[in-house]
C-alpha cells in the first residue's frame, strides 16, 4: 500500500532528475533569502545558479546543530516570520534552543510524508491510531497526528504519560495502532500483563515506533507481547520530524523520502563521503522545505544506505537502523540531551562547575537517568541545605530538559574514572 505511489515508486532515473531540479530550486531560493548560506556559498566559490550535477553535492557546506543554535531563533529562516505558521523546538549544543519553523506548505507536505511512513508501516485509513508521543515543542506527536488525519485514519491524541489512561484508551476506543517510543510499548505490555488484561481481546494490530535506538530483539518482544506488527521509522526535529524515513512491510531498512530529503553518508572524521553501502554519519539536505531549509545537515546518527531494489516496489533508498551517534548527544526517554546542557545547569546552580557523572540504566522497561554530583564534603549538619540543592537541580533538569533525573551527591572516589578523568557518561542500557 502506497500513499503517493507516483513518487514512492518512481524510476530511479526520473527520481535523480527530480532531485536535481528540486535541489537547484532550493539552492537559489536559499541563496536569495538566507544571508548565512549566501556568505558560505561566496566563500566556497559556489554559484547556486550554476549547480548542475548531484555529483557536486559534496562541494556544498555542511550545517550542524551548533549552526542552528547560533542563529536561533530565526536567523536561518528563508521566509519572513509572518509566513511561518508553526514553530517547534529542540536543543542544540550548550543547551541553546533550536527553533524550527514551518510555512503552511511545509505543514501540508509534512502531513503527506508522515502519511507515507504510516502507510508503509502497515497502517491503513481504517485504523484507530493512538499517538502516545509528547504533543509539545517536540515534533513527534503533531507529526504523526497530521499524517494520520491526512491518510484518513482516526487519530486519538493521547499524548505521553499516564499509563492507566493509555490502557483505558486502548480498551475503550478499540485502538488498532499504537505509536510511541519502543521502550514505552514494552512498558505498556508489562502493565497490561500485570493488570491481567487479555491481549487477544484488544483490537491492537500494528504499531509504529521510533525516537530511540532499538533492536530486532526488542521488535520481536513487542510483537510477541502486544500481538502486533511493529514498524520502525526515523525522525528528527531539525529536518522536519516524523516523515523523513520509514520501514515498509519487508522490514529491511527505512525508505528515505528521497524526493524531499537528499541523503549522504560521510565519514564523521574526514567529512568525506564513504564508499556506497558503507557505514558513517547520515547527512540530509532538504529539497522542498520553505521556512527552514537545510543544506547537508549533519544528523550525528550512524547508519548505512542500501540502494538494492526493495520487493515492496518503493524505489527510495533504505537506511539501516541507527547504530549509534558520532557526537555526545544522548537519547534519554526519547528526548535528545547533550551533556553540555547538564553541566551548564550544574554550574549555574552551584556557582562553579562540580565534577559530575551521568549514569543511564534501564529500570524495568524505561530509561533511568541519574546525575552523580561531587560533594566537597558530606557534612551531617548540612543535610537540609544539600537536600535543597538536590531538589533545585532535579527541578531545573526536569523543566529545562524535559527529562526526570535522579540527583545524588557522592564522593569523587565513587565515580567511574578513565585515567585521571571522570567518565562523563556511563550508559548501562542495553537495547
Ligand atoms: Zn520496501
Boltz pocket constraint, residues with backbone or C-beta under 6 A from the ligand:
constraints:
  - pocket:
      binder: B
      contacts: [[A, 248], [A, 249], [A, 250], [A, 253], [A, 255], [A, 310], [A, 311], [A, 312], [A, 313], [A, 314]]
      max_distance: 6.0
